[in-house]
Amino acid sequence: MKRLCIVSALMLLSSPGMTQTLYKSVGPDGKIVYSDRPPANGKIEKTLHIQSIPNTALPSATVGELARLRKEGRPTTGPISGAVMFSATWCGYCRQAKAYLAQHGVTYKDVDIDTPEGKSAFAKVSTENGIPYLLKNGEGIRGYSKEAYDQFFGGR
């Protein structure tokens, strides 16, 4: 049994990480757009490959509550604009992400997912169950690493 556990652990550690492709393009109107799909019309400025980045898994009670809210389709108080960070006070990666944003002068709205309003808003914008989750201009990034945030913000 011990050997099976060791082999299983080694297989998990040796499996390749998941990657996410992010396209930076310039639309016909001159606006820069980030998307996980290549642009239908517009010029690709840069293709970014973001590996799965460290994030904090949500407690099972929170995951259950989010699943219920997503199923209900409960609306939030309004549309989300600008940069929004979904986080929790107990999340270490959230603190690191906030420090990065402060250091780089990125203004954002912080939404605490431990509040009823925060859970409802998070359930509406994300199917993910990990934080921090940063949403900017319709694009989201889950987790935190300096390299991923540098790519996401264009090397600010």
C-alpha positions, 0 to 999 in steps of 0.5 A, a space after each residue: 500500500 505504501 508503494 502504491 501511494 509513493 508511485 501515485 505521488 510521483 505520477 502526480 508530480 511528474 505530470 505536465 502542468 496545465 497551461 492557458 493561452 492568452 492572446 493580446 491583440 489590437 482591435 479595429 478601433 485601436 483598443 488592446 484586447 486580452 482574450 483566451 481565443 485568437 481574434 477574429 479580426 484584429 492583429 495579434 500583438 503577443 501570445 502569452 502562455 500562462 501555466 497553472 499558477 499557485 492559488 488557494 483552494 476554497 473551503 468545501 462549505 464555500 464551494 457548496 455555497 458557490 455551486 448553489 448560487 451558480 445554479 440559482 443564477 442569482 444576479 449581482 448588484 450590477 456590472 463589473 468594470 475596471 479591475 476586480 480582485 476576488 479574495 479572502 483575508 485568510 488567503 496568502 496568495 491573495 495578500 501577495 497579489 494585492 502587494 503586487 498590485 499596490 507596488 505596480 500602481 494598479 487600482 482595483 476593487 477588492 471583493 471579499 468572497 466571505 461576504 454574501 455579496 462577495 460570494 454572489 459576485 464571484 459565483 456570477 463571474 467565475 466557474 473557478 473554485 480558487 482565489 485570488 481571482 483577478 478580473 480585468 476588462 472581461 479577462 480573468 486570472 486565477 491564482 498568483 505568481 509575479 510572472 503571470 501577473 507581469 504577462 497579464 498586465 503587459 510587463 508593467 
